[in-house]
Structures are given as structure tokens and as C-alpha cells.
Amino acid sequence: MSLALIADRVHVRAPGKLNVFFGVGEVQADGYHPVASVYQAVSLFEDVVATAADEITLSVTGDVDISGVPLDDRNLAVRAARLLAGVLGIDEGVHLDLHKGVPVAGGMGGGSADAAATLVACNELWGAQLSTAELHELAAKLGADVPFALLGGTAVGTGRGDELTPALARGRIDWVLVTSTEGGLSTPTVYTRLDELRSEVDIAPARGVPTVEAAVLQALRAGDAVALAATVHNDLQAAALALRPDLADVLAAGREAGAHGGLVSGSGPTVAFVAADPDHARELAAALSARGHTAFAVHGPVHGARIVG
């Protein structure tokens, strides 16, 4: 089956994310952990340009290190295109030009943003006219963070993280990110280390389904960066620090440089610090850069995957 092309080129931009709060429950029989997360989409973006082609192919460029990015079916963008084509029952191809602005394997959902952008781009390119809800259902098949990359903004994620409820967030939150020059961390490896730590020491989670602390949502509703900084939390941080002890030094450097609060983002190794406002974020980024770290300011919330132009 073939669909009439709506356009021969579609450009979509999707954001990276931070986990402002991330609670992880006990591992289940299926190997997954129930989570309670507050996601915020921030101003680092992945760009996907989809062009009509005979086959599904991919090329990658980036403002970040892309040396570890696969170009075959291991790449979430390729898998997203194949999934959509299969669901539509079509034999159309597409060439995906992917430009990465989110650190690779940095705990910020860059691959998930690629998949979300590809779903939106191919839906438009192929004239499929799938609804937002239908795209969300496909996104959840690709990974827990992909639906949020479609949605953007600020949201609470439960279940595996893909059951989303938009959260009211007033105004703008400024962040300073410190990225790692020593390579990324594998999300499955971090979860495995968390389970090991919980069996070795007394940091076992409360039984049942984790929940988001009310103070986090209150700070977001108020647009209060200082209050938010006091409530940010990540259950995966202990595991990330166990695997990468140097991240503890980064957290300490941020506090010494005047950050209101900080945490490892997702499974790491990116570290995120809360700043009071844009000027404070620039000053904090400059101070951390002067200490030899790769640091830059971003802000949130921003929109989810969206057609550009």
C-alpha cells in the first residue's frame, strides 16, 4: 500500500528533558520498575528532517559527540519510522537527517526525542493523519520517555513513565547543565546498580507504587525556583554516583558556585542545577566552566515535538 505524500520534506524539532523528580519503585516480575516522575522539557533540541526515499535510512550530525550513535535499527528514529510504516501497512521509505543537540546517553532523553520527532515527521510526510492520541500510543511502544517528548511542557509520568498528566508550571525555570566528557551511562546498567544497592544497604523503596512529592508540584505551580531546588530528587542518583563517583564532585562544585540545588538528570551522567533566573544561570555556567566543566544554561518548560516551518 502507498499513501499520497503531503510534502517531500518535513522538519520536526523535539526537546530533551530533565527529571525534576524521579521516584523508582521495587523491580517487578517483568523486570520493570514502577516510577513517579516529573518531567520538564528544556531548550536543547533534536532536529529531524524527513525526506521521501525508497528505503528507510538515517544520517546523523550534531552539536554534541555523536560517535556512539547507531545508524541502523538500534536507533530509535529508525525504529519509529519502521513502526509507523508497519502500522499504516505501507511500503514507503524515508531518509532521516538527524541533528543532535541533546547529549548522547546523558539521561536527557535525546533518543526518545528523535523517535518522537520521527513519528510526527513521517505522519506528516506520508499524509497518515494519525491523531495525537494515536501517536502517543505508538510512542509508548518505543520507550517510556518517547510520549513525553511528544507532549513537552511539564508533566507527571507514572507506570513506566509513559502514563502522562500535564502539570501546571508557572513561568520559566532556569537550569545549568554540566555534561560529561567521560562517556555516557547506560540506563539499564544504572537500574541494575540501583537494585544491587537496595539489596546491599538500607535504601530500599517503600513498598507499593511511588508517588510525586506534593512540594515539587507546589513549587512548579508557584514558579518558585528556590522552592523547587529544595525538592528536586532522583532515586537513580545513588546508582549513578556509584558507577561514576566523579559526579559527586560536579554536584559539590555546583553548590560551591552558588546553585540553589542540583541533581543527576535521569540515569545520568548529565548534572542539572537550579538557577534563580537567566542572569544567575549565566553566572553559574560561567563559574563552572572556569573550573573546567562543560556547563551551559537552558530553560524550561518548552513545547514538545513540533513541525518547524
N, C-alpha and C positions, 0 to 999 in steps of 0.2 A: 504494500500500500504506500502511496505517496501523497503528501499534503502540498497544497499550493503555498509557495514561500510568500510571506508577507513582506519581507525585506531580504536583501542579500548580505546584510551586515548589521549586527546588533551589539551594542556596547552596554555592559552592565557593571555597576560598581557595588560591592558589598563590604561591610565593615568587619574589622576584628572586634574582639570583645574582651572585657575583663570580668572576672567573677568577684563582685563586690563582697559577696558572702557565699561560702560553699560548705555545706554540711554533707557528710558522707555516712550512710548507714552501714550496717553489717552486710558482708557479702552474702548473696543469696545462692540458692542451689544451682541457678543457671549461670553463676559466675559474675553477675552484675551486682552493682551496689545501688540501692535507692539513694537519691540525692535531693537536697533542697538548696537551690541556688538563686542568687540574684545576679542576673547578667546586666551589663551595660555595654552597649555598642559605642566604640570610640573612634576617633578620627584618624585611624590608619585603615587603608582600604586595599582591597584586591580588585583588579580590573580584568574583566573577561570580555574579549571581542570575539563573537561567534560569526563565522563566515560559512556560507554554503560550500560543501565539498562532497566528494564521492564517498569518503570514509570518515570515521571519527579519529581525528589527530589532534596533537597538542604541541604547542611551543611555549616556552617559559622565559621571561625576563624578570628583572626585579631591582628594587632599591635595597634589597636585603640579600644575604647569602642564599643562593638557590642551588648550591652544589648537591644537596641531598634530595631535591625534588624529582620524583619519578615522572616519566613521560608516557607510561603505559597504563594498564588497567589498575595499577596500585594507586593511581592518582584519583582523588575524589571527584575532580572535574570530569575526567573521562568516564568514571562510573556513573556520574549523574546524567551525562548525555546518553549513555547506553541504557540506563534505567528508563529515562523518558521515552526514548525511541521504542523500547520494548513494550512499554505500557500503551503507547499510541499505535503499536503494530505497524510501524513504518520502516522503510529501508533508507531513509535519508542519512547523509553523512554531515559532518560539521568539522571545521577547523577552529580550534580554540586557541586564541592568543591570550595568554595569561601573564599579567604583570603583577608581581607580588610586592606589597608594601607592608605586610604583616610578617613579623619574624617567624621563620620556619621552625616548627617544633618548639615554639616558645610559650605554649599554654594560652595562646590568644585566639585560637580558632581560625587560623588562616586557611587551612584546607577546607574547613566547613564553609567559610565564606566563598571559596572557589566553587564548591558544589552548589551553594545557593544561587550564586551569580549565573552559573551554567544552566540551572533549571529555568531561571527567568529568561535568559537569553535564548535558549533553544525553544522554549514555549512560544516566544515571540517570533523567532526566525521561522519556525515550522508552522506558524499560524494555528497552534493547537488550542488556544483559548481556554486552557485549564484555569480553574478558579484559584484564588489564594489558598483556600482550604485544601484543594486537591494537590497543589504544590507542596503544602505543609505536610501532607500525608506521605508524599514521595520523599521529602526531605528527611523525615524521621527514619526512613528505611536506610538512609545513607550514613547517619550518625546522630548522636544526641545533640550536638551543637548546631547542626545544619538548620533546623527550624528557626532558631533564634537569629541566625544570620539573615534569614528571610524577613523576619519581623523587625529587628533593630530596636532602638529605643532602650528602655529599661524593662525588665520582665522577671517574674519569678518562674523558675523551672523546677518541676517536681518529677517523680517517677525516675526515669533515666536521665532527666534533664530536658526532655523534649516536650513535656506537657506544660505549656506556657500560659501565663496570665500576665498581661501588661501591668506594670506597676507605675503609679503616679510618681513622677520625679520632676520637681520644680527647678527651673533654671538650669544652670550649667555646672558640671563638676570638672575641675581641672586635675589632671594626673601628670605625674612624671614617671616615665618608664625607663628602666635600666635593662638593656638586653645583654645576653651572654655572648662572649667571644669564644667560649669553650665547647660549643655544641649544644644541641637540644636535649630534652628529656622525653623519653617515650611514655605516653600516658599509661599504657598497660603496666609498664615497669613500676611507675610511681604508685599505682593502685596496689600492685603486689607487695611493694615495700610497706605500704600503709598496713596491709593485713598482717604482715610479719611483725611490724612494730606493735600492733594491737595485741598480738599473741605473746609478745615478749615483755611488754611493760603495761602499766595501768593507764592506757589511754583508750580503752575500749569505748565504742559509741554506746549511747543509750539505746536500749532495745526498741524496736519499732521503727517507724518512718521518721526521718529527720525533718525539722521544720525551720523556717527562717525566723530569726530573732526579730521581734517587733521593733526594736530600736533602730534597726537598719532601715526598715521601711519608713519609719517616722522621720529619720534624718533625710532620706531622699525626698519625702513629701515636703519637708521644710526647705529643701535646698541648702542644708546646713553642712558645709564641707567639714567643719571641725567636729561636729557630732558624728558624721559618717566615719571619719577617721578613727574614732574611738570604738567603732562597732565592726569594722571590716574583719573578716575571719575566713580562714581556709583550712579545712581538715586535712587537705593534702600537703600542707606546708611542711609538717614534720617529716613526711616521707621524702619530699623534695630536698629538704635540708640534709637528711641522712645520706642521700645519694650525691648531693652537691654541697658539702659543708661551706664552700666559698660564698654561697648565697647569704649565709648569716652575716658575713662581713658587709655585703651590699646593704642588707637591712639596717645594720648598725650605722653605716655611712650615711644613709638617708636620714635617719633620726638625728645624727650629729649635724647634718646640713640644714636642719630645720623643717623636715617633713612633719606634717601633723600625724601621720600614720602610714603604715605600709604593709604589704603582704606579697607573697609569691602568687602570681596570677595562674589560676588553674593548676595544671600539673607542672608548671614552670618550664624553663628557668627564668622567664621574664619576671622582674620585680616591679610592682606598681606602688607609687607613693601618692598620697592625697595632698593637694596644694590648696591654699585658701582662695586663690584667684589666678588669672592669667599671669600677672606680674610675678607673683610668688612662684608659680610653676617655672617661669623662665629663669628666675634666680636660682631655684633649686636645681634645675637641669644644668645650669652653668657651674654651680658648685660641685656637683657630682662629676661632671665632665672634667673639671680641673683636677679631680682626684684620680683620673684615669679611667672612669667608667664611660660606657656608651649610653648617654642619657638624653632624652628629649621629651618635650611637653606634648600632650594630647588632651582632648576634652571629650566629654560625652554628656548626654546621650546624642547619638546621630541616627539617621534613618537606616533601615535595612536595605537589602538588595534592591536596586532601582535601575531602570534603564536611563542611560546618560544620552542627552541629545535627542 
